[in-house]
Amino acid sequence: MLNSFACLILCLFAIPAAGVRPASASPKADGYRGIWFALGRAESPYGAKYAGGLGTYTAKHVPVAIYSQKADKTFLVYGGSRADKRHLLIMASYYDHARGVVPRPTIVHDKDGVRDPHDNASICLDERGHVWVFVSGRGRARPGFKYRSTEPYSTDAFERVATEEMTYPQPWCIPDTGFLHLFTKYTRGRELYWETSRDGVTWSEDQKLAGFGGHYQVSGRRGRCVASAFNYHPGSVDKRTNLYFVQSVDGGRTWTTASGEPLDTPLADVKNKALVRDYASEGLLVYMKDLNFDADGHPVILYLTSTDHKPGPTGDARTWCIAHWTGERWMFREVTRSDHNYDMGSLYIEADGTWRVIGPTSPGPQPHGTGGEMVAWTSGDQGKHWREARQLTAGSARNHSYARRPVNAHPGFYVLWADGDAFKPSPSRLYFANRSGDKIHVLPDSMTEPFEAPRLLQAARIRQVPVATGWAKNKVNAVVFRQNAVTTHGNTQYTAFYDPEGRMVLAKRTLGSAEWVTHVTPHKGNVRDAHNTISIAVDGTGVLHVAWDHHGHPLHYARSVRPGALELSAPMPMTGRDEKHVTYPEFFNLADGGLLFMYRSGGSGRGNTMLNRYEPATGTWSVVQHPLIDGEGQRNAYTNQIAIDRTGTWHLSWCWRESGDVATNHDLCYARSTDQGRTWTRSDGTVYTLPITAANAEVVCPVPQKHELINQCTTAVDSRGRPMIATYWRPRRTEVPQYHLVWHNGKAWCSTQVGQRTVPFSLSGGGTKRISISRPKLAVDARDRVYMLFRDAERGSRVSVAVCDDPSRKNWSVTDLTETSVGFWEPAYDVQLWRERGVMHVFTQRVGQGDAETLEDLPPQPISILEWRPE
């Protein structure tokens, strides 16, 4: 590997005054704002051909960042914008690694009303440390410009050196030789050229490298070798295909193939010696991404193949590929897949043998739009096999795009990119990440000081793993009373959901993997009713149990045909008793590998709570209590799930409802069992006469009717077996419903408010309600910290978590785990994984919801598992 300074660029020379435009003070911007752009109009639900935050666009502007070891700075250029409108500014700046700050960025060139980031710039350093900025022109209508900093290792002021025709500049400087500049001219379409210069001021004549239909190229340098990989355009850029490679080791005097075979330039035939792979014959399009070199100096090309130039699923699979010259032949490997042709990433080949690709390969908040969530992929065997190493961003408000590799990248500033909404104009921020991907920084978009530190993002501890796309017109996939929307057995995680056609889909993956195996079952649910959700569990033998489509319906239950399988048996009964009018089915895992199954038999305002138990050894269900809680035909209990403590005690809480009207919810009640459900007691040990009724139930927190008390929430328990309940209601003599935690401190029941909401709402009527906040879900860790997951319109309807480590349960801190809205989602997390490993995996999907089982006109939305590891 080259030493870090030699990897920079360059030439032993001074710039003569002749031909150089004198420098003037270069203006500063007040923050880092990227340019937003869309090519063409939206031709489909998937937006324009490409669009979004394109401050680091294109892949053909190379390089856009360089690390200088001498200055200990990473210098960068990007396409910026004015705060009030889309107006392209060519910006230069740096990150000071020693101080951890950035200056206000310098406006090197104002594109004077141009809003097109095809005019973005590339960057270079000479050996004396001067920063060179090559500003792209566009076709033959807009010229390009070359700028040089007036002081070494500074971006404070620049002087213009040249104005000329050039697009997609790719300047490289070769030690003791000078500049070799690769670029494009629109002479007959997009043709490739090069020029050379000893000093950066006086340049050779433009020389054509390739011209047979048009080309896009990426390039790289290692030592004295400068290489280019490119495609060709048979009649249209939308038909781009084939893969070519050329290199020069003598400053552009001669060009060869990877094997060293001489080439006659310009290349004028489609079938020439530089052809690496004939993708035209395979019917595939080719999108260039990056070029790097392995430890032996052999080239490795990163590119994407597709079957359609238009955005949307018709072009899938968008396959990220590498072509690796081994010294004897080209080898081709698949890295991963993504959902857009212009998902752009970079290829790193590191000193320890690790190959790394960083790019937006995970679907973002605008699926099938340009970019997505940033992911790092690694290979330890020279690209033969790849694994997902880390998801860098998750829960973002806008897609992230165009991940760029700095020359001689510093481990603390390893990749640079921008975000932007892929479907409509939006602000765009600029980001950088360290090599391990656990520290993501956003550059300040508004600055009041000359130097400021980039902000470290919370999202670096979060990974969002996409599963599939599901029904989203209501929250049938995302209600809190699913209990197990996602669950883990051993090293395998399972989830279930309804697809856009209402079919029940089961899925599994190996923990840590982003690859899901899915199985579309033959069963459908009435997805127009949000009650008809899917609940799952895996017993101790690895058999998957599933109950689905219940709102006063006969029991729909099946289990996998063998351990680990997703294929289900035919539907079957459990006990055969009280299974004609089932609602709210929930599974609970027992320490011995068995399961509990709790449900309501009957209807709202006139139902009973039933409890069954499954024994894996016999494969049979039995009745625990039928009923456990009796509504006596006058009311029903809405249970808040079962919590099981370390001693095996079962804790249950509920509220009562007197009719089908949610306004008649009242009172929080409690019961526990220390003998596997045979007997139940109050919190003081008083034994219940079963079934429990309104007359003998322990009321632990009185809440009157018509106080917006919500039903179907959550119970949890701490390490000392002390139960707690999370729900919400409107305190007396107030108008705003508030979240509350009710808990037992070992002596008495206590209650505290969580947060301070300000927006009122009221609950009345039947059916699923369209409510501005979600029901909460509790978790307690090994140190007895309490976590309450929720969603509130006052916080932008994001996935939020309130955390409390105060024994009095009064001091809460709130964090948003996503940057974008999840609509009317309610929380469900992997309870088994939380118990065993202390990692939070949350089922997430943006969903709509109309009032009283009406629908919201929302197209199918991505389903993902949000992985969060609390500190």
Solvent accessible surface area in square Angstrom, and as a share of the most:
residue,aa,sasa,rsa
1,M,142,0.63
2,L,67,0.34
3,N,103,0.53
4,S,26,0.17
5,F,71,0.29
6,A,32,0.25
7,C,32,0.19
8,L,6,0.03
9,I,3,0.01
10,L,10,0.05
11,C,3,0.02
12,L,120,0.60
13,F,32,0.13
14,A,66,0.51
15,I,28,0.14
16,P,61,0.38
17,A,90,0.70
18,A,76,0.59
19,G,67,0.65
20,V,23,0.13
21,R,132,0.48
22,P,115,0.72
23,A,43,0.34
24,S,87,0.56
25,A,96,0.74
26,S,18,0.12
27,P,78,0.49
28,K,83,0.35
29,A,14,0.11
30,D,67,0.35
31,G,2,0.02
32,Y,0,0.00
33,R,49,0.18
34,G,6,0.06
35,I,0,0.00
36,W,14,0.05
37,F,19,0.08
38,A,27,0.21
39,L,54,0.27
40,G,54,0.52
41,R,217,0.79
42,A,70,0.54
43,E,146,0.65
44,S,43,0.28
45,P,119,0.75
46,Y,67,0.25
47,G,6,0.06
48,A,9,0.07
49,K,39,0.16
50,Y,6,0.02
51,A,3,0.02
52,G,3,0.02
53,G,1,0.01
54,L,0,0.00
55,G,1,0.01
56,T,1,0.01
57,Y,6,0.02
58,T,1,0.01
59,A,7,0.06
60,K,24,0.10
61,H,0,0.00
62,V,17,0.10
63,P,4,0.03
64,V,4,0.02
65,A,0,0.00
66,I,0,0.00
67,Y,19,0.07
68,S,0,0.00
69,Q,107,0.48
70,K,151,0.64
71,A,25,0.20
72,D,45,0.23
73,K,37,0.16
74,T,0,0.00
75,F,0,0.00
76,L,1,0.00
77,V,0,0.00
78,Y,3,0.01
79,G,0,0.00
80,G,1,0.01
81,S,14,0.09
82,R,92,0.34
83,A,77,0.60
84,D,118,0.61
85,K,116,0.49
86,R,67,0.24
87,H,19,0.08
88,L,0,0.00
89,L,5,0.03
90,I,0,0.00
91,M,4,0.02
92,A,0,0.00
93,S,0,0.00
94,Y,21,0.08
95,Y,25,0.10
96,D,14,0.07
97,H,32,0.14
98,A,84,0.65
99,R,142,0.52
100,G,21,0.20
101,V,21,0.12
102,V,0,0.00
103,P,8,0.05
104,R,75,0.27
105,P,0,0.00
106,T,0,0.00
107,I,24,0.12
108,V,13,0.08
109,H,20,0.09
110,D,57,0.29
111,K,12,0.05
112,D,126,0.66
113,G,49,0.47
114,V,27,0.16
115,R,118,0.43
116,D,22,0.12
117,P,0,0.00
118,H,8,0.04
119,D,0,0.00
120,N,3,0.01
121,A,1,0.01
122,S,0,0.00
123,I,0,0.00
124,C,0,0.00
125,L,1,0.01
126,D,6,0.03
127,E,61,0.27
128,R,114,0.42
129,G,1,0.01
130,H,6,0.03
131,V,0,0.00
132,W,0,0.00
133,V,0,0.00
134,F,0,0.00
135,V,0,0.00
136,S,0,0.00
137,G,0,0.00
138,R,46,0.17
139,G,10,0.09
140,R,153,0.56
141,A,92,0.71
142,R,69,0.25
143,P,58,0.37
144,G,0,0.00
145,F,22,0.09
146,K,0,0.00
147,Y,15,0.06
148,R,22,0.08
149,S,0,0.00
150,T,43,0.25
151,E,103,0.46
152,P,56,0.35
153,Y,36,0.14
154,S,20,0.13
155,T,1,0.01
156,D,83,0.43
157,A,24,0.19
158,F,10,0.04
159,E,24,0.11
160,R,55,0.20
161,V,9,0.05
162,A,22,0.17
163,T,72,0.42
164,E,45,0.20
165,E,47,0.21
166,M,1,0.00
167,T,1,0.00
168,Y,2,0.01
169,P,0,0.00
170,Q,0,0.00
171,P,0,0.00
172,W,15,0.05
173,C,0,0.00
174,I,1,0.01
175,P,41,0.26
176,D,96,0.50
177,T,28,0.16
178,G,1,0.01
179,F,3,0.01
180,L,0,0.00
181,H,0,0.00
182,L,0,0.00
183,F,0,0.00
184,T,1,0.01
185,K,26,0.11
186,Y,41,0.15
187,T,45,0.26
188,R,163,0.60
189,G,39,0.38
190,R,48,0.18
191,E,1,0.00
192,L,0,0.00
193,Y,17,0.07
194,W,11,0.04
195,E,3,0.01
196,T,36,0.21
197,S,7,0.05
198,R,145,0.53
199,D,22,0.12
200,G,0,0.00
201,V,24,0.14
202,T,96,0.56
203,W,43,0.15
204,S,43,0.28
205,E,146,0.66
206,D,54,0.28
207,Q,73,0.33
208,K,51,0.21
209,L,0,0.00
210,A,0,0.00
211,G,5,0.05
212,F,21,0.09
213,G,43,0.41
214,G,1,0.01
215,H,0,0.00
216,Y,18,0.07
217,Q,2,0.01
218,V,1,0.01
219,S,2,0.01
220,G,5,0.05
221,R,31,0.11
222,R,64,0.23
223,G,18,0.17
224,R,110,0.40
225,C,21,0.13
226,V,0,0.00
227,A,0,0.00
228,S,0,0.00
229,A,0,0.00
230,F,0,0.00
231,N,0,0.00
232,Y,21,0.08
233,H,3,0.02
234,P,49,0.31
235,G,80,0.77
236,S,40,0.26
237,V,30,0.17
238,D,37,0.19
239,K,115,0.49
240,R,13,0.05
241,T,5,0.03
242,N,0,0.00
243,L,0,0.00
244,Y,0,0.00
245,F,2,0.01
246,V,0,0.00
247,Q,24,0.11
248,S,1,0.01
249,V,88,0.51
250,D,29,0.15
251,G,8,0.08
252,G,3,0.03
253,R,184,0.67
254,T,78,0.45
255,W,5,0.02
256,T,26,0.15
257,T,12,0.07
258,A,15,0.12
259,S,75,0.49
260,G,41,0.39
261,E,80,0.36
262,P,96,0.60
263,L,16,0.08
264,D,130,0.67
265,T,48,0.28
266,P,68,0.43
267,L,9,0.04
268,A,66,0.51
269,D,97,0.50
270,V,49,0.28
271,K,136,0.58
272,N,30,0.15
273,K,111,0.47
274,A,2,0.02
275,L,45,0.22
276,V,21,0.12
277,R,76,0.28
278,D,39,0.20
279,Y,5,0.02
280,A,49,0.38
281,S,90,0.58
282,E,79,0.35
283,G,56,0.54
284,L,44,0.22
285,L,25,0.12
286,V,0,0.00
287,Y,5,0.02
288,M,12,0.05
289,K,8,0.03
290,D,15,0.08
291,L,1,0.00
292,N,23,0.12
293,F,12,0.05
294,D,2,0.01
295,A,73,0.56
296,D,105,0.54
297,G,25,0.24
298,H,48,0.21
299,P,4,0.03
300,V,0,0.00
301,I,0,0.00
302,L,0,0.00
303,Y,0,0.00
304,L,0,0.00
305,T,6,0.04
306,S,0,0.00
307,T,75,0.43
308,D,25,0.13
309,H,56,0.25
310,K,89,0.38
311,P,16,0.10
312,G,1,0.01
313,P,61,0.39
314,T,96,0.56
315,G,0,0.00
316,D,63,0.33
317,A,38,0.29
318,R,0,0.00
319,T,16,0.10
320,W,0,0.00
321,C,16,0.09
322,I,0,0.00
323,A,0,0.00
324,H,11,0.05
325,W,24,0.09
326,T,57,0.33
327,G,36,0.35
328,E,153,0.69
329,R,144,0.53
330,W,43,0.15
331,M,40,0.18
332,F,63,0.26
333,R,74,0.27
334,E,87,0.39
335,V,10,0.06
336,T,11,0.07
337,R,133,0.48
338,S,15,0.10
339,D,16,0.08
340,H,3,0.01
341,N,3,0.01
342,Y,17,0.06
343,D,0,0.00
344,M,3,0.01
345,G,0,0.00
346,S,1,0.01
347,L,0,0.00
348,Y,6,0.02
349,I,17,0.09
350,E,20,0.09
351,A,92,0.71
352,D,118,0.61
353,G,39,0.37
354,T,29,0.17
355,W,4,0.02
356,R,31,0.11
357,V,0,0.00
358,I,1,0.01
359,G,0,0.00
360,P,1,0.01
361,T,10,0.06
362,S,9,0.06
363,P,47,0.29
364,G,8,0.08
365,P,42,0.27
366,Q,15,0.07
367,P,36,0.22
368,H,38,0.17
369,G,2,0.02
370,T,3,0.02
371,G,1,0.01
372,G,0,0.00
373,E,7,0.03
374,M,0,0.00
375,V,2,0.01
376,A,3,0.03
377,W,21,0.07
378,T,15,0.08
379,S,4,0.02
380,G,76,0.73
381,D,49,0.26
382,Q,80,0.35
383,G,0,0.00
384,K,97,0.41
385,H,135,0.60
386,W,34,0.12
387,R,153,0.56
388,E,19,0.09
389,A,38,0.30
390,R,80,0.29
391,Q,3,0.01
392,L,1,0.00
393,T,3,0.02
394,A,1,0.01
395,G,5,0.05
396,S,3,0.02
397,A,33,0.26
398,R,41,0.15
399,N,2,0.01
400,H,4,0.02
401,S,2,0.01
402,Y,7,0.03
403,A,0,0.00
404,R,11,0.04
405,R,57,0.21
406,P,1,0.01
407,V,18,0.11
408,N,39,0.20
409,A,25,0.19
410,H,49,0.22
411,P,61,0.38
412,G,27,0.26
413,F,0,0.00
414,Y,10,0.04
415,V,0,0.00
416,L,0,0.00
417,W,0,0.00
418,A,0,0.00
419,D,2,0.01
420,G,1,0.01
421,D,10,0.05
422,A,3,0.03
423,F,83,0.35
424,K,124,0.53
425,P,85,0.53
426,S,25,0.16
427,P,97,0.61
428,S,6,0.04
429,R,42,0.15
430,L,0,0.00
431,Y,1,0.01
432,F,1,0.00
433,A,0,0.00
434,N,24,0.12
435,R,94,0.34
436,S,60,0.39
437,G,2,0.02
438,D,59,0.31
439,K,103,0.44
440,I,0,0.00
441,H,35,0.16
442,V,6,0.03
443,L,1,0.01
444,P,21,0.13
445,D,62,0.32
446,S,76,0.49
447,M,7,0.03
448,T,111,0.64
449,E,96,0.43
450,P,87,0.55
451,F,73,0.31
452,E,41,0.18
453,A,67,0.52
454,P,13,0.08
455,R,132,0.48
456,L,98,0.49
457,L,14,0.07
458,Q,68,0.30
459,A,13,0.10
460,A,5,0.04
461,R,75,0.27
462,I,4,0.02
463,R,27,0.10
464,Q,29,0.13
465,V,0,0.00
466,P,34,0.22
467,V,18,0.11
468,A,38,0.29
469,T,62,0.36
470,G,0,0.00
471,W,25,0.09
472,A,1,0.01
473,K,58,0.24
474,N,0,0.00
475,K,5,0.02
476,V,0,0.00
477,N,1,0.00
478,A,3,0.02
479,V,1,0.00
480,V,0,0.00
481,F,8,0.03
482,R,1,0.00
483,Q,11,0.05
484,N,3,0.02
485,A,0,0.00
486,V,0,0.00
487,T,1,0.01
488,T,4,0.02
489,H,64,0.28
490,G,49,0.47
491,N,78,0.40
492,T,39,0.23
493,Q,0,0.00
494,Y,5,0.02
495,T,1,0.01
496,A,0,0.00
497,F,2,0.01
498,Y,0,0.00
499,D,8,0.04
500,P,44,0.27
501,E,102,0.46
502,G,2,0.02
503,R,93,0.34
504,M,0,0.00
505,V,5,0.03
506,L,1,0.00
507,A,0,0.00
508,K,52,0.22
509,R,6,0.02
510,T,74,0.43
511,L,25,0.13
512,G,48,0.46
513,S,34,0.22
514,A,21,0.16
515,E,119,0.54
516,W,32,0.11
517,V,88,0.50
518,T,66,0.39
519,H,48,0.21
520,V,69,0.40
521,T,5,0.03
522,P,117,0.73
523,H,31,0.14
524,K,121,0.51
525,G,12,0.12
526,N,74,0.38
527,V,12,0.07
528,R,148,0.54
529,D,19,0.10
530,A,1,0.00
531,H,18,0.08
532,N,0,0.00
533,T,1,0.01
534,I,1,0.01
535,S,0,0.00
536,I,1,0.00
537,A,0,0.00
538,V,6,0.03
539,D,2,0.01
540,G,42,0.41
541,T,72,0.42
542,G,5,0.05
543,V,22,0.12
544,L,3,0.01
545,H,0,0.00
546,V,0,0.00
547,A,0,0.00
548,W,10,0.03
549,D,17,0.09
550,H,1,0.00
551,H,64,0.28
552,G,29,0.28
553,H,57,0.25
554,P,81,0.51
555,L,23,0.11
556,H,50,0.22
557,Y,0,0.00
558,A,0,0.00
559,R,47,0.17
560,S,7,0.05
561,V,79,0.46
562,R,140,0.51
563,P,83,0.52
564,G,27,0.26
565,A,6,0.05
566,L,7,0.03
567,E,73,0.33
568,L,27,0.14
569,S,31,0.20
570,A,76,0.59
571,P,74,0.47
572,M,56,0.25
573,P,88,0.55
574,M,19,0.09
575,T,37,0.21
576,G,55,0.53
577,R,127,0.46
578,D,62,0.32
579,E,19,0.08
580,K,151,0.64
581,H,102,0.46
582,V,0,0.00
583,T,0,0.00
584,Y,18,0.07
585,P,1,0.01
586,E,2,0.01
587,F,0,0.00
588,F,3,0.01
589,N,17,0.09
590,L,17,0.08
591,A,117,0.91
592,D,93,0.48
593,G,15,0.15
594,G,0,0.00
595,L,0,0.00
596,L,0,0.00
597,F,1,0.00
598,M,2,0.01
599,Y,6,0.02
600,R,13,0.05
601,S,18,0.12
602,G,17,0.17
603,G,11,0.10
604,S,38,0.24
605,G,7,0.07
606,R,155,0.57
607,G,2,0.02
608,N,41,0.21
609,T,3,0.02
610,M,6,0.03
611,L,0,0.00
612,N,0,0.00
613,R,32,0.12
614,Y,8,0.03
615,E,66,0.30
616,P,29,0.18
617,A,104,0.80
618,T,93,0.54
619,G,21,0.20
620,T,75,0.44
621,W,22,0.08
622,S,59,0.38
623,V,48,0.28
624,V,26,0.15
625,Q,33,0.15
626,H,29,0.13
627,P,30,0.19
628,L,0,0.00
629,I,1,0.00
630,D,31,0.16
631,G,0,0.00
632,E,80,0.36
633,G,61,0.59
634,Q,109,0.48
635,R,36,0.13
636,N,0,0.00
637,A,6,0.05
638,Y,5,0.02
639,T,12,0.07
640,N,3,0.01
641,Q,6,0.03
642,I,7,0.04
643,A,8,0.06
644,I,31,0.16
645,D,19,0.10
646,R,181,0.66
647,T,119,0.69
648,G,24,0.23
649,T,13,0.07
650,W,1,0.00
651,H,3,0.02
652,L,0,0.00
653,S,0,0.00
654,W,0,0.00
655,C,1,0.01
656,W,5,0.02
657,R,16,0.06
658,E,49,0.22
659,S,45,0.29
660,G,36,0.35
661,D,50,0.26
662,V,7,0.04
663,A,12,0.10
664,T,20,0.12
665,N,2,0.01
666,H,29,0.13
667,D,29,0.15
668,L,2,0.01
669,C,0,0.00
670,Y,0,0.00
671,A,0,0.00
672,R,67,0.24
673,S,1,0.01
674,T,100,0.58
675,D,34,0.17
676,Q,63,0.28
677,G,0,0.00
678,R,162,0.59
679,T,66,0.38
680,W,0,0.00
681,T,24,0.14
682,R,74,0.27
683,S,17,0.11
684,D,110,0.57
685,G,35,0.34
686,T,71,0.41
687,V,98,0.56
688,Y,13,0.05
689,T,107,0.62
690,L,54,0.27
691,P,45,0.28
692,I,0,0.00
693,T,22,0.13
694,A,41,0.32
695,A,102,0.79
696,N,40,0.21
697,A,9,0.07
698,E,22,0.10
699,V,68,0.39
700,V,17,0.10
701,C,14,0.09
702,P,94,0.59
703,V,2,0.01
704,P,44,0.28
705,Q,76,0.34
706,K,141,0.60
707,H,32,0.15
708,E,12,0.05
709,L,1,0.01
710,I,8,0.04
711,N,8,0.04
712,Q,4,0.02
713,C,1,0.00
714,T,2,0.01
715,T,10,0.06
716,A,10,0.08
717,V,22,0.13
718,D,6,0.03
719,S,37,0.24
720,R,170,0.62
721,G,22,0.21
722,R,37,0.14
723,P,7,0.05
724,M,0,0.00
725,I,0,0.00
726,A,0,0.00
727,T,1,0.00
728,Y,1,0.00
729,W,23,0.08
730,R,47,0.17
731,P,31,0.19
732,R,137,0.50
733,R,228,0.83
734,T,59,0.35
735,E,130,0.58
736,V,25,0.14
737,P,0,0.00
738,Q,7,0.03
739,Y,5,0.02
740,H,12,0.05
741,L,0,0.00
742,V,0,0.00
743,W,12,0.04
744,H,24,0.11
745,N,64,0.33
746,G,51,0.49
747,K,186,0.79
748,A,52,0.40
749,W,49,0.17
750,C,38,0.23
751,S,60,0.39
752,T,16,0.09
753,Q,60,0.27
754,V,5,0.03
755,G,44,0.43
756,Q,131,0.58
757,R,11,0.04
758,T,97,0.57
759,V,72,0.42
760,P,70,0.44
761,F,38,0.16
762,S,91,0.59
763,L,8,0.04
764,S,66,0.42
765,G,31,0.29
766,G,35,0.33
767,G,39,0.37
768,T,14,0.08
769,K,28,0.12
770,R,118,0.43
771,I,18,0.09
772,S,35,0.23
773,I,2,0.01
774,S,0,0.00
775,R,23,0.08
776,P,0,0.00
777,K,5,0.02
778,L,4,0.02
779,A,3,0.02
780,V,22,0.13
781,D,25,0.13
782,A,86,0.67
783,R,169,0.62
784,D,25,0.13
785,R,45,0.17
786,V,0,0.00
787,Y,3,0.01
788,M,1,0.00
789,L,1,0.00
790,F,12,0.05
791,R,2,0.01
792,D,6,0.03
793,A,52,0.40
794,E,69,0.31
795,R,83,0.30
796,G,36,0.34
797,S,17,0.11
798,R,76,0.28
799,V,0,0.00
800,S,0,0.00
801,V,0,0.00
802,A,0,0.00
803,V,29,0.17
804,C,2,0.01
805,D,106,0.55
806,D,30,0.16
807,P,105,0.66
808,S,43,0.28
809,R,5,0.02
810,K,135,0.57
811,N,101,0.52
812,W,44,0.15
813,S,69,0.45
814,V,54,0.31
815,T,43,0.25
816,D,43,0.22
817,L,3,0.02
818,T,5,0.03
819,E,50,0.22
820,T,42,0.24
821,S,44,0.29
822,V,9,0.05
823,G,13,0.13
824,F,31,0.13
825,W,0,0.00
826,E,5,0.02
827,P,0,0.00
828,A,4,0.03
829,Y,11,0.04
830,D,0,0.00
831,V,17,0.10
832,Q,31,0.14
833,L,4,0.02
834,W,18,0.06
835,R,113,0.41
836,E,108,0.48
837,R,119,0.43
838,G,34,0.33
839,V,13,0.08
840,M,0,0.00
841,H,11,0.05
842,V,0,0.00
843,F,2,0.01
844,T,2,0.01
845,Q,3,0.01
846,R,110,0.40
847,V,1,0.00
848,G,1,0.01
849,Q,0,0.00
850,G,8,0.08
851,D,66,0.34
852,A,51,0.40
853,E,47,0.21
854,T,76,0.44
855,L,47,0.23
856,E,51,0.23
857,D,132,0.69
858,L,14,0.07
859,P,79,0.50
860,P,60,0.38
861,Q,23,0.10
862,P,36,0.23
863,I,0,0.00
864,S,11,0.07
865,I,0,0.00
866,L,0,0.00
867,E,24,0.11
868,W,11,0.04
869,R,151,0.55
870,P,21,0.13
871,E,140,0.63
